[in-house]
Amino acid sequence: MVNETPESQQRILLVTGMLGAGKTTALRELEDLGWESIDNFPIRLLDRLVGADADGHSLALGFDCRTRGFVPAEIIEQVKHWVEHNGLSITTLFLDCAGHELERRFNETRRRHFLAGDLPASSGIAAERELLAPLRRWADVLIDTTDFTTNDLKQTIREQFRQNAPQQMTVTVSSFGFSRGKPPTADLVFDMRYLDNPHWVEGLREQTGLDPAVGDFIARSTVFDSTFEKIRTLLLELLPHYAEQGKTYVNIAFGCTGGRHRSVYTAERIAQALREGGFSPTVLHRNLGSRAEDLVEGTQHP
């Protein structure tokens, strides 16, 4: 047995089960969680893949009765050998589903079962269930998707395998100017135009929210502290729930008229608050390089 720390072991998840039970959905969700996912990988090539570039590597391999070289008894013996002699961390996930539901799914998609030939789908399902019985009995994790929606399966995969996924939710905090359009990919948008505008203060117009003088001016607003605290509290409460739902990216955008002062300052302050809360946000300022013009800010105090 090879002695390795859990961090250095190659993590391998074998994903198999009944056709129509949700293998493709499971592999896509695993990929979103940071696993490298390969579907219908030829079993005979597994020896070449396993052990390559192992450090911190999470690999999900999907296979079923359509995969070349699919012999359940041989697969089981091969995996036992890898675990015993190579010290690999291998988990097998089996996705099952009741026959009547599989028939409904095949009829709904008008797909022919791989093992049915010219016979009804029920015949192929019965033959497949008998073929896969050894894998089903041997699998570490069994998920029955009979009563699952697609979202139910995704949520279950996240609950079962997120702790092994190297990738975490990516949080982006950005600033922008409403006069140049709202960012189309923003999940949460906060309008900071209720704050006093430094554009109308002599000596601050050509500066930005990154400059201390502008920041001091915005922070002195009678409503800044109270509203900032409410936004900070809201985000620190929402972000963990987004992560629980499997959201890979969360884009938080702060807007003001030109995108150079109030939104920039607030985005920087919020990003720091999120870092203190345990997140690692990326900060982007879309319109920071734009010219401060009356055409953008307008001729009247907003």
C-alpha positions as MATLAB code, in Angstrom:
seq = 'MVNETPESQQRILLVTGMLGAGKTTALRELEDLGWESIDNFPIRLLDRLVGADADGHSLALGFDCRTRGFVPAEIIEQVKHWVEHNGLSITTLFLDCAGHELERRFNETRRRHFLAGDLPASSGIAAERELLAPLRRWADVLIDTTDFTTNDLKQTIREQFRQNAPQQMTVTVSSFGFSRGKPPTADLVFDMRYLDNPHWVEGLREQTGLDPAVGDFIARSTVFDSTFEKIRTLLLELLPHYAEQGKTYVNIAFGCTGGRHRSVYTAERIAQALREGGFSPTVLHRNLGSRAEDLVEGTQHP';
ca = [
       0.000    0.000    0.000;
       1.292    3.454   -0.929;
       1.206    5.907    1.954;
      -0.153    9.269    0.856;
      -1.812   12.108    2.619;
      -5.479   12.738    1.742;
      -4.464   15.996    0.064;
      -1.993   14.291   -2.305;
      -4.196   11.338   -3.241;
      -5.815   11.329   -6.618;
      -9.562   11.432   -6.063;
     -11.496    9.289   -8.502;
     -15.256    8.984   -8.742;
     -16.691    6.260  -10.980;
     -20.186    7.228  -12.127;
     -22.393    4.504  -13.568;
     -25.960    3.240  -13.464;
     -29.061    2.712  -15.528;
     -29.445    4.519  -18.831;
     -31.815    7.428  -18.281;
     -31.140    7.598  -14.539;
     -29.218   10.894  -14.777;
     -25.541   10.112  -15.381;
     -25.051   13.025  -17.797;
     -26.659   15.467  -15.359;
     -24.512   14.147  -12.514;
     -21.283   14.487  -14.502;
     -22.123   18.039  -15.554;
     -22.815   19.006  -11.959;
     -19.557   17.402  -10.828;
     -17.735   19.380  -13.503;
     -19.295   22.585  -12.124;
     -17.994   21.539   -8.693;
     -14.452   21.352  -10.029;
     -14.106   17.686  -10.990;
     -12.595   16.832  -14.354;
     -15.415   14.799  -15.900;
     -15.101   12.307  -18.749;
     -18.108   10.381  -20.011;
     -18.069    6.976  -21.743;
     -14.341    6.619  -21.204;
     -13.104    3.241  -22.582;
     -12.498    0.956  -19.636;
      -9.418   -0.581  -21.256;
      -7.674    2.830  -21.143;
      -8.259    3.484  -17.450;
      -4.821    2.191  -16.454;
      -3.222    4.954  -18.507;
      -5.385    7.671  -17.015;
      -5.366    6.693  -13.354;
      -2.332    8.003  -11.504;
      -1.410   10.621  -14.103;
      -0.971   14.138  -12.668;
      -2.414   12.912   -9.392;
      -1.699   15.786   -6.983;
      -4.934   17.509   -6.020;
      -6.620   15.958   -9.026;
     -10.357   15.140   -8.868;
     -11.493   12.885  -11.681;
     -15.068   11.730  -12.406;
     -15.370    8.934  -14.969;
     -18.747    8.050  -16.422;
     -19.456    4.674  -17.997;
     -22.475    2.450  -18.664;
     -23.551   -0.531  -20.746;
     -22.763    1.367  -23.961;
     -19.103    1.868  -23.020;
     -16.592   -0.280  -24.890;
     -15.191   -3.036  -22.705;
     -18.031   -2.823  -20.186;
     -17.860   -6.004  -18.074;
     -18.989   -5.238  -14.490;
     -17.101   -8.109  -12.829;
     -13.836   -7.094  -14.504;
     -14.345   -3.429  -13.568;
     -14.844   -4.358   -9.916;
     -11.677   -6.464   -9.823;
      -9.700   -3.723  -11.573;
     -10.800   -1.108   -9.053;
      -9.998   -3.397   -6.120;
      -6.502   -3.849   -7.551;
      -5.963   -0.074   -7.884;
      -7.080    0.565   -4.316;
      -4.979   -2.238   -2.870;
      -1.749   -1.651   -4.791;
      -1.764    2.057   -5.680;
      -3.363    3.606   -2.601;
      -5.930    5.443   -4.730;
      -9.058    7.021   -3.298;
     -11.837    5.608   -5.494;
     -15.581    5.974   -4.935;
     -18.247    4.373   -7.089;
     -21.595    6.122   -7.589;
     -24.503    4.118   -8.973;
     -27.564    5.951  -10.316;
     -30.699    3.828  -10.257;
     -34.295    4.430  -11.276;
     -37.496    2.394  -11.298;
     -38.367    0.661  -14.561;
     -41.687    2.439  -15.096;
     -40.025    5.838  -14.757;
     -37.209    4.868  -17.130;
     -39.812    3.755  -19.681;
     -41.546    7.105  -19.338;
     -38.272    8.962  -19.867;
     -37.377    6.918  -22.944;
     -40.848    7.452  -24.405;
     -40.720   11.161  -23.638;
     -37.381   11.611  -25.403;
     -38.253    9.077  -28.124;
     -34.916    7.384  -27.636;
     -34.377    3.686  -28.219;
     -32.821    1.729  -25.372;
     -29.335    0.531  -26.285;
     -30.061   -3.103  -25.315;
     -33.643   -3.284  -26.567;
     -33.035   -3.679  -30.278;
     -36.454   -3.953  -31.945;
     -38.138   -4.834  -28.642;
     -39.870   -2.375  -26.275;
     -37.737   -0.264  -23.959;
     -38.870   -2.407  -21.024;
     -36.962   -5.386  -22.451;
     -33.734   -3.389  -22.702;
     -34.205   -1.999  -19.194;
     -34.659   -5.500  -17.761;
     -31.541   -6.795  -19.534;
     -29.527   -3.788  -18.396;
     -30.647   -4.167  -14.780;
     -29.483   -7.773  -14.742;
     -26.144   -6.816  -16.319;
     -25.499   -4.013  -13.814;
     -26.613   -5.896  -10.693;
     -23.018   -6.624   -9.506;
     -22.043   -2.943   -9.812;
     -25.175   -1.833   -7.997;
     -24.464   -4.166   -5.063;
     -20.815   -3.111   -4.931;
     -21.186    0.684   -5.322;
     -20.255    2.968   -2.411;
     -23.044    5.472   -3.108;
     -26.478    4.638   -4.511;
     -28.839    7.401   -5.644;
     -32.360    6.471   -6.757;
     -33.640    9.168   -9.121;
     -37.151    7.728   -9.628;
     -38.891   10.685   -8.005;
     -36.175   13.245   -8.759;
     -36.356   16.310  -10.920;
     -33.147   17.417  -12.609;
     -32.671   20.023   -9.877;
     -33.190   17.379   -7.185;
     -30.366   15.299   -8.643;
     -28.074   18.319   -8.934;
     -28.719   19.233   -5.309;
     -28.021   15.664   -4.156;
     -24.747   15.547   -6.096;
     -23.702   18.840   -4.511;
     -24.526   17.564   -1.027;
     -22.652   14.301   -1.556;
     -19.542   15.490   -3.373;
     -19.016   19.226   -2.790;
     -16.645   18.563    0.141;
     -14.280   16.801   -2.254;
     -14.448   19.495   -4.913;
     -11.415   21.789   -5.187;
     -13.301   24.660   -6.810;
     -15.226   27.158   -4.712;
     -17.829   29.726   -5.641;
     -16.322   32.687   -7.486;
     -17.490   36.079   -6.197;
     -17.000   39.211   -8.305;
     -17.632   42.726   -7.006;
     -17.818   45.374   -9.720;
     -18.619   49.035  -10.237;
     -20.316   50.568  -13.258;
     -22.037   53.696  -14.553;
     -25.767   53.600  -15.265;
     -25.232   56.146  -18.025;
     -23.268   53.511  -19.910;
     -25.700   50.662  -19.275;
     -26.142   48.049  -16.574;
     -23.873   44.963  -16.618;
     -25.883   42.110  -18.172;
     -24.356   39.358  -16.036;
     -24.890   40.945  -12.613;
     -26.791   38.812  -10.110;
     -27.206   41.593   -7.546;
     -27.262   45.303   -8.437;
     -27.084   48.124   -5.896;
     -27.849   51.691   -7.005;
     -25.598   54.132   -5.126;
     -27.005   57.286   -6.717;
     -28.762   58.178   -3.447;
     -25.372   59.312   -2.096;
     -24.003   62.824   -2.620;
     -22.085   62.967   -5.896;
     -18.376   63.983   -5.727;
     -18.626   65.000   -9.388;
     -20.166   68.260   -8.262;
     -17.395   69.081   -5.776;
     -14.542   71.231   -7.043;
     -11.307   69.257   -6.983;
     -12.980   65.831   -6.760;
     -14.439   65.562  -10.254;
     -11.232   64.316  -11.908;
     -10.461   61.963   -9.034;
     -12.082   58.538   -8.515;
     -13.466   56.370   -5.747;
      -9.964   54.985   -5.260;
      -8.682   58.375   -4.091;
      -8.831   59.070   -0.322;
     -10.424   62.514   -0.741;
     -13.321   61.081   -2.717;
     -13.730   58.225   -0.238;
     -13.784   60.618    2.689;
     -16.447   62.735    0.976;
     -18.696   59.707    0.284;
     -18.212   58.202    3.751;
     -19.286   61.501    5.373;
     -22.745   61.150    3.833;
     -25.353   60.915    6.601;
     -26.788   57.700    5.125;
     -23.632   55.917    4.005;
     -22.740   54.059    7.215;
     -26.246   52.746    7.871;
     -26.944   51.639    4.299;
     -23.472   50.155    3.825;
     -23.934   48.052    6.955;
     -27.285   46.760    5.675;
     -25.759   45.814    2.305;
     -22.785   44.132    3.993;
     -25.047   42.114    6.306;
     -27.304   41.091    3.413;
     -24.420   39.862    1.259;
     -22.758   37.923    4.064;
     -26.091   36.184    4.662;
     -26.886   35.532    0.980;
     -23.541   34.231   -0.287;
     -23.459   31.021    1.794;
     -26.959   30.203    0.550;
     -25.860   30.724   -3.064;
     -23.007   28.307   -2.397;
     -25.389   25.729   -0.922;
     -27.471   25.912   -4.102;
     -24.377   25.161   -6.177;
     -24.042   28.563   -7.792;
     -20.566   28.729   -9.344;
     -20.390   32.476   -9.985;
     -21.971   35.399   -8.124;
     -21.582   38.873   -9.620;
     -22.352   41.804   -7.308;
     -22.497   45.179   -9.043;
     -22.588   48.703   -7.622;
     -23.716   51.488   -9.912;
     -23.669   55.261   -9.912;
     -24.156   57.786  -12.709;
     -20.725   57.685  -14.337;
     -19.184   54.680  -12.628;
     -16.137   56.546  -11.305;
     -16.871   57.707   -7.754;
     -19.648   56.342   -5.514;
     -19.850   52.887   -7.079;
     -16.070   52.453   -7.085;
     -15.677   53.429   -3.446;
     -18.551   51.233   -2.279;
     -17.361   48.234   -4.317;
     -13.917   48.493   -2.733;
     -15.367   48.753    0.761;
     -17.721   45.800    0.211;
     -14.923   43.661   -1.229;
     -12.876   44.272    1.908;
     -15.851   43.387    4.104;
     -16.358   40.134    2.186;
     -12.685   39.241    2.602;
     -13.079   39.750    6.340;
     -16.126   37.471    6.121;
     -14.121   34.614    4.600;
     -14.670   35.183    0.868;
     -12.105   36.007   -1.811;
     -13.832   38.398   -4.220;
     -12.419   39.669   -7.486;
     -12.899   43.420   -7.956;
     -13.600   44.975  -11.362;
     -14.231   48.654  -12.183;
     -15.880   48.788  -15.602;
     -15.934   52.556  -16.162;
     -13.086   53.755  -13.991;
     -11.099   54.895  -17.021;
     -13.982   56.843  -18.549;
     -13.772   60.613  -18.750;
     -15.721   62.636  -16.217;
     -18.009   64.638  -18.506;
     -21.159   66.663  -18.025;
     -22.610   64.603  -20.881;
     -22.380   61.587  -18.579;
     -23.126   63.088  -15.208;
     -25.673   65.611  -16.460;
     -25.913   69.323  -15.803;
     -28.059   69.037  -12.689;
     -27.170   67.597   -9.326;
     -28.666   64.060   -9.362;
];
